[in-house]
Amino acid sequence: MSLTLPKADRMKHYARTLLITLFAILLGFAAFNAVIDPFAVTGAPDIPGLTVRDTRLYDDGGRVHVADRLARGGDTSILLGSSRTVDGFPHDPAGWPGGIYNAGMRGTNIFELSQAMVLAARNPQLRCVVIGLDLDEFGTHSRAKATYWLSALNDGNRTLSMARVSLSPNTFGASLQLMADNLGGGAPRVPWADSYPAGAQRERYESGVRGIYGFYLGYNFDPDRVALFERALEALASNGIQVVGFIHPLHAWREEALFRSGRSETYFEMRRTLTDVFARHAAAPGADACIEGGSAMLWDFSGYRDFAALPAPGPEQSLAHPAFYEPSHYLPYIGQAMLDTMRGETGGVDGLTGLRLTADNIETSAGEIRQRRQRWLETADGQAASEVFDLLEAAGPVAEVETPQYLNRDDWISLDDKISRIARDRAGR
């Protein structure tokens, strides 16, 4: 029939048919992702045998899923941080007043964490934010992972985020993998276990500190990231939300990498800077606090503490280390004990102590860290670590230098836009 039409009309017909076909394919693609819902954001009902098991929530580090939950609201307290928070705390920590949701995201940094803080603050029920911090969060080596731009962390708009996620090829891949997991009983690979081949843990410790040594050699601390974080903290504190920060513990082998690379003074400067930041907002009025201590406080669990100085796995050891998966990541019972310490409980874990940092103790505590390091260096484990670093230095290590990713004007606008909505959204509380 169309062949009898003039050529121009036939071309319009073909173009219209092509566009309709492409639109139908795109719509079907989005509908498929929305129904399978690998990141659990659309609320689609589970399909028995196909999507019941949520195995792919953290394929993107957890940004899409966590941001959607923060945008939906309903939690009275959230726990933020990097993979150290994801893997180092229970999924649902116990004992926290009103409960606390583990909103950790793997591979994150202070830009993404600040955006998460102010997104969550729009929730009228939110009372407290607990956030893990260390040098990694404040370096210029990273700003945002790819799925940040898909998630509600980007613009705070849950509806637009669901549309972006549904149209993403990354989501399509996760959807296929989710179905395969449900059909075949598969699951994401977990790098942690109760036992390992003999010597595997020791190799993980040695290779881990070699890598982090190069990272520290190329590390660049960014004061602008501190300023961005403080703007987010101030917004929460001024809206009656308590902010509790803590500096992550690291195993003594990783902390020694920091000292041997010459970054120890950067670490001590970060402690001083963050102590000042939290102190400036500790007395903000109106906080519906979960624990005693003011509207903002900072705890420190780092610095060669006894539980972090437990010897690294031996050359033939197969049983898992009692406190650390590897030098950068601690076990969930350590995270639970830190939360218990922050809310005033003691005695949960032998050797686990923390210190609330203030202007009065920041310098003396730095001296105590140096003393604990010196005592550890005199142990057999400290000497073994020193031998690893001696060999590394003798081989001429190369700094791991990445192209700096500085904050730009749009990053600040994005944060300020979310901040401007907090008071309005919380007005109905």
TITI-563600 format. One line per 2 residues: for each residue x, y, z of C-alpha. Coordinates in steps of 0.02 Angstrom, whole numbers, plus 50000, padded with zeros to 5 digits. Layout:
X:Y:Z | ... .
END
This chain:
50000:50000:50000 | 50138:50118:50046 .
50223:50087:49879 | 50085:50186:49794 .
50125:50338:49900 | 50238:50476:49837 .
50422:50454:49882 | 50421:50593:50013 .
50270:50515:50100 | 50353:50343:50097 .
50509:50415:50180 | 50403:50493:50317 .
50314:50328:50341 | 50478:50233:50357 .
50549:50363:50478 | 50391:50355:50583 .
50397:50165:50586 | 50581:50168:50635 .
50553:50291:50777 | 50404:50192:50843 .
50507:50032:50837 | 50655:50112:50927 .
50540:50187:51057 | 50456:50019:51085 .
50626:49934:51107 | 50683:50069:51228 .
50521:50056:51326 | 50536:49868:51333 .
50716:49882:51390 | 50668:50001:51531 .
50516:49896:51579 | 50624:49739:51590 .
50748:49825:51707 | 50608:49899:51811 .
50523:49731:51834 | 50682:49634:51874 .
50739:49781:51983 | 50915:49720:52029 .
50948:49870:52141 | 50778:49863:52229 .
50723:50039:52187 | 50560:50022:52088 .
50463:49919:52214 | 50418:49787:52085 .
50348:49628:52165 | 50464:49479:52177 .
50445:49345:52044 | 50459:49173:52125 .
50615:49082:52070 | 50676:49231:51968 .
50700:49387:52074 | 50665:49338:52255 .
50848:49339:52307 | 50923:49514:52299 .
51101:49466:52253 | 51153:49621:52155 .
51115:49768:52269 | 51300:49809:52285 .
51356:49778:52106 | 51383:49966:52092 .
51453:49982:52269 | 51277:50010:52334 .
51251:50188:52273 | 51087:50162:52180 .
51005:50057:52316 | 51067:50161:52464 .
51026:50328:52382 | 50849:50269:52343 .
50822:50219:52524 | 50889:50386:52586 .
50773:50476:52464 | 50623:50374:52524 .
50664:50413:52706 | 50595:50331:52861 .
50759:50293:52952 | 50793:50382:53116 .
50982:50353:53104 | 51099:50307:52962 .
51278:50244:52960 | 51382:50310:52815 .
51554:50266:52749 | 51656:50168:52623 .
51680:49980:52606 | 51750:49984:52782 .
51574:50026:52838 | 51490:49902:52720 .
51599:49756:52776 | 51648:49816:52950 .
51475:49835:53027 | 51323:49721:53037 .
51189:49756:52907 | 51072:49801:53050 .
51180:49853:53198 | 51107:49820:53370 .
51083:49932:53520 | 51077:50102:53435 .
50932:50208:53500 | 50790:50193:53374 .
50894:50078:53263 | 51021:50125:53130 .
51030:50082:52944 | 51199:50034:52871 .
51207:50150:52719 | 51388:50115:52676 .
51442:50119:52493 | 51598:50036:52427 .
51733:50145:52350 | 51652:50307:52405 .
51731:50471:52458 | 51684:50630:52550 .
51599:50709:52398 | 51475:50566:52382 .
51459:50549:52571 | 51419:50734:52591 .
51285:50720:52457 | 51214:50569:52548 .
51209:50665:52712 | 51107:50808:52644 .
50994:50694:52543 | 50953:50594:52700 .
50929:50754:52801 | 50771:50794:52703 .
50688:50648:52792 | 50584:50720:52938 .
50617:50563:53042 | 50806:50573:53033 .
50888:50611:53201 | 51069:50556:53183 .
51204:50523:53054 | 51357:50419:53101 .
51496:50433:52971 | 51663:50344:52952 .
51811:50448:52894 | 51995:50427:52852 .
52126:50498:52733 | 52053:50405:52584 .
51894:50508:52590 | 51985:50674:52575 .
52107:50641:52432 | 52100:50714:52256 .
52112:50540:52178 | 51924:50517:52165 .
51762:50615:52162 | 51617:50506:52106 .
51594:50333:52031 | 51494:50309:51870 .
51331:50256:51952 | 51330:50410:52062 .
51257:50502:51912 | 51118:50374:51896 .
51072:50376:52080 | 50969:50496:52182 .
51132:50560:52257 | 51152:50659:52098 .
50999:50772:52102 | 50896:50709:52249 .
50754:50662:52132 | 50699:50482:52159 .
50582:50477:52007 | 50715:50537:51886 .
50840:50419:51965 | 50726:50269:51934 .
50709:50323:51752 | 50898:50338:51730 .
50928:50171:51815 | 50796:50082:51710 .
50877:50145:51549 | 51054:50101:51601 .
51151:49958:51517 | 51234:49929:51687 .
51063:49890:51759 | 51027:49772:51615 .
51185:49674:51654 | 51140:49667:51839 .
50963:49610:51793 | 51029:49464:51691 .
51149:49416:51829 | 51011:49426:51961 .
50902:49306:51861 | 51049:49189:51837 .
51084:49192:52024 | 50904:49150:52065 .
50891:49013:51936 | 51059:48934:51973 .
51087:48973:52156 | 51233:49090:52122 .
51288:49240:52224 | 51416:49381:52212 .
51594:49329:52250 | 51638:49367:52430 .
51825:49394:52461 | 51813:49351:52646 .
51805:49177:52723 | 51829:49085:52888 .
51981:48994:52821 | 52101:49014:52675 .
52237:48913:52589 | 52394:48911:52695 .
52490:49073:52669 | 52354:49161:52568 .
52314:49284:52706 | 52496:49326:52734 .
52516:49362:52549 | 52360:49471:52555 .
52436:49572:52697 | 52604:49593:52612 .
52533:49634:52440 | 52403:49748:52520 .
52530:49857:52609 | 52640:49864:52454 .
52493:49934:52357 | 52439:50057:52490 .
52619:50116:52511 | 52621:50172:52329 .
52449:50250:52353 | 52510:50353:52501 .
52665:50409:52406 | 52551:50488:52274 .
52417:50547:52396 | 52358:50729:52391 .
52251:50795:52534 | 52117:50919:52477 .
52058:51057:52597 | 51911:51093:52480 .
51841:50921:52518 | 51849:50961:52703 .
51756:51124:52669 | 51622:51032:52570 .
51599:50907:52712 | 51587:51047:52840 .
51451:51132:52738 | 51351:50971:52742 .
51384:50946:52928 | 51331:51124:52967 .
51169:51101:52869 | 51125:50946:52968 .
51171:51016:53138 | 51075:51177:53106 .
50922:51073:53063 | 50925:50974:53224 .
51017:50819:53161 | 51159:50750:53266 .
51318:50706:53169 | 51439:50580:53246 .
51601:50555:53152 | 51731:50421:53183 .
51903:50388:53110 | 51913:50209:53047 .
52035:50087:53127 | 52163:50007:53012 .
52276:49861:53047 | 52449:49910:53109 .
52528:49850:52947 | 52427:49975:52846 .
52457:50113:52973 | 52642:50078:52959 .
52628:50104:52770 | 52562:50277:52809 .
52711:50316:52922 | 52844:50240:52810 .
52777:50334:52658 | 52798:50500:52749 .
52610:50535:52763 | 52597:50525:52952 .
52596:50715:52972 | 52456:50726:52843 .
52360:50601:52949 | 52388:50701:53108 .
52340:50861:53018 | 52178:50778:52960 .
52139:50732:53142 | 52167:50912:53197 .
52066:50984:53053 | 51918:50869:53079 .
51922:50899:53267 | 51905:51086:53234 .
51764:51057:53108 | 51660:50954:53229 .
51696:51071:53374 | 51628:51221:53277 .
51457:51137:53266 | 51449:51040:53429 .
51339:51169:53512 | 51212:51192:53371 .
51042:51208:53454 | 50893:51094:53435 .
50975:50926:53399 | 50865:50777:53435 .
51020:50680:53487 | 51034:50491:53491 .
51185:50492:53609 | 51261:50616:53730 .
51393:50737:53671 | 51312:50879:53575 .
51257:50908:53398 | 51424:50855:53323 .
51565:50749:53390 | 51716:50654:53323 .
51783:50488:53387 | 51951:50411:53343 .
51979:50222:53338 | 52140:50229:53236 .
52321:50231:53289 | 52397:50060:53329 .
52266:50014:53458 | 52280:49842:53537 .
52147:49757:53430 | 52225:49832:53272 .
52399:49775:53323 | 52354:49591:53336 .
52489:49502:53233 | 52462:49481:53047 .
52425:49303:52989 | 52578:49191:52991 .
52662:49127:52833 | 52567:48962:52842 .
52410:49018:52934 | 52243:48963:52863 .
52120:49019:52998 | 52053:49195:52973 .
52129:49340:53069 | 52024:49375:53225 .
51993:49561:53190 | 52036:49607:53009 .
51992:49531:52841 | 52152:49613:52777 .
52247:49771:52828 | 52111:49893:52771 .
51949:49806:52826 | 51893:49755:52999 .
51760:49627:53047 | 51578:49673:53089 .
51596:49639:53275 | 51728:49776:53279 .
51605:49899:53201 | 51469:49848:53323 .
51588:49874:53469 | 51633:50048:53404 .
51449:50096:53399 | 51429:50029:53576 .
51579:50132:53633 | 51509:50290:53554 .
51345:50269:53647 | 51432:50240:53813 .
51447:50051:53827 | 51616:49975:53870 .
51697:49804:53880 | 51628:49731:53720 .
51794:49687:53637 | 51963:49664:53722 .
52085:49799:53671 | 51954:49903:53579 .
51960:50080:53644 | 51911:50244:53565 .
51936:50426:53605 | 51819:50572:53578 .
51933:50703:53502 | 51932:50879:53572 .
52048:51029:53568 | 52108:50977:53741 .
52168:50803:53693 | 52210:50811:53508 .
52397:50840:53533 | 52422:50722:53680 .
52328:50586:53587 | 52446:50607:53438 .
52592:50578:53555 | 52507:50422:53622 .
52488:50355:53445 | 52674:50379:53416 .
52710:50287:53578 | 52595:50142:53532 .
52681:50132:53363 | 52851:50122:53443 .
52795:49982:53560 | 52723:49887:53412 .
52882:49907:53310 | 52976:49817:53449 .
52863:49664:53435 | 52896:49516:53319 .
52750:49572:53210 | 52815:49750:53200 .
52988:49687:53151 | 52913:49575:53017 .
52818:49722:52944 | 52974:49830:52950 .
53067:49699:52847 | 52931:49707:52714 .
52945:49897:52703 | 53135:49892:52705 .
53133:49777:52553 | 53002:49887:52469 .
53105:50044:52494 | 53263:49958:52434 .
53175:49909:52273 | 53131:50091:52236 .
52941:50105:52253 | 52842:50204:52126 .
52708:50327:52182 | 52532:50287:52123 .
52486:50455:52046 | 52313:50482:51976 .
52249:50636:51883 | 52180:50751:52019 .
51991:50770:52020 | 51958:50936:52103 .
51786:50995:52154 | 51703:51113:52033 .
51565:51243:52041 | 51430:51118:51994 .
51480:51005:52140 | 51448:51145:52264 .
51285:51194:52177 | 51224:51015:52187 .
51258:51009:52374 | 51182:51180:52407 .
51027:51134:52307 | 50995:50985:52421 .
51032:51089:52576 | 50903:51218:52522 .
50767:51084:52528 | 50805:51017:52703 .
50710:51142:52809 | 50558:51136:52693 .
50550:50946:52689 | 50573:50930:52876 .
50444:51064:52916 | 50306:50935:52935 .
50399:50840:53070 .
END
